[in-house]
Amino acid sequence: MKKQRVVYYDYLRVFAIIAVIVIHVSAQEWSDFSGRSYEWQVFNVYNAIARWGVSVFLMISGSLFLSRDIEIKTIYKKYIPRMVASYFVWSAMHAVFAPGNVYNPDFIESFSFIDFIQKTFIGPVHLWFIPMIVGIYMCLPIVRQFVVSPKLLKYYLLLGFIFGYAVPQVVYMAKDFTSGNIQKTLLAVNTLISDMNVRVVVGFAYIFVLGYFLANTEFTKKQRKFIYLLGAGGFLVSVLFNAAAGWKLNTNSTNYLQTFTVNVLLEAVSVFVFFKHRKFDKEKLNEVMSKLSQYSFGAYLVHILVMSVYKFWGFNAVAFNPIACIPVLTLATVTVAFLISFILNKIPIVNKWIT
């Protein structure tokens, strides 16, 4: 019997990859402008409102993988090999075919096999997600124990929120917006908590488990409204606090755009819950989103290479006013990335291993 497709996962995947591309487009020239510049403040707004993308990807994976008991041998035979193949193939392609190499007349003469191997292992900036997800897959049988008992699940989520989100957030705020004895006291408390070393409940596995919880929990209308209110607050904190930190310190602050901040977590939770409770009753649109969802991983893998080609041609986030340029560049990147993914998905073997 074929398992029924969860429609809202398709919508979440598509919008999440768009959010990730917005992040990378708006961060493209991030370090070239000061925290008090107009351009950086625009980058900050776009970046902040899209930060939920990575967390939502993980939530979807968590809800899918933790809902069934997957044997260890299946993890190593089916899921990990595809991730490893995708990582090394695309990392190697970025190492060789980045525009700065292809159009550099000295590239062939200066090519070093050792340098190529090192770059392939390190990978381009966006492929960090793959080793991380492989690590979670390896720990999947252990992580799954957290969802066996509803009571244990809630306890795990509470500890993770305190030590993985709330405490780091307080530390960021202490460093950025306090001084003197208040700052010293808060940092001293953080040192004590750090010495507790409660690493088992922090990290990306937390978001993975949270996705399972959100997917399998029914929220009342009143609870959903409260979640959306918290999510809106999260968006505001992401934008305003990071803008304030950038302006106050005159630096390219990312303290309130990190995955492990309370505000970004609230963004992701609200987005996930919102899509979960929508009625997707337009069959034609659902079919389109289902197809796009299938191509989302390939689009993720290739989008940085697409962006680098655009940048080589002079089309970057500040090619014209960034308020308009970022959406235009995002649309151009999304279109080409999905088109390339569509083509690659039609190629046997390639569609199984590296898209």
Buried (B, 14 or more C-beta within 10 A) or exposed (E): EEEEEBBBBBBBBBBBBBBBBBBBBBBBBBEBBBBBBEBBBBBBBBBBBBBBBBBBBBBBBBBBBBBEEBEEEEBEEEBBEBBBBBBBBBBBBBBBEBBEBEEEEEEEEEEEEEEEEEBBEEBBEBBEBBEBBBBBBBBBEEBBEBBEEEEEBEEBBEBBBBBBBBBBBBBBBBBBEBEEEEBEEBBEBBEEBEEEEBEBBBBBBBBBBBBBBBBEEEBEEEEBEEBBEBBEBBBEBBBBBBBBBBBEBEBBBBBBBBBBBBBBBBBBBBBBBBBBEEEEEEEEEBEEBBBBBBBBBBBBBBBBBBBBBBBBEEBBBBBEEBEEBBBBBBEBBBEBBBBBBBEBBEEEEBBEEBB
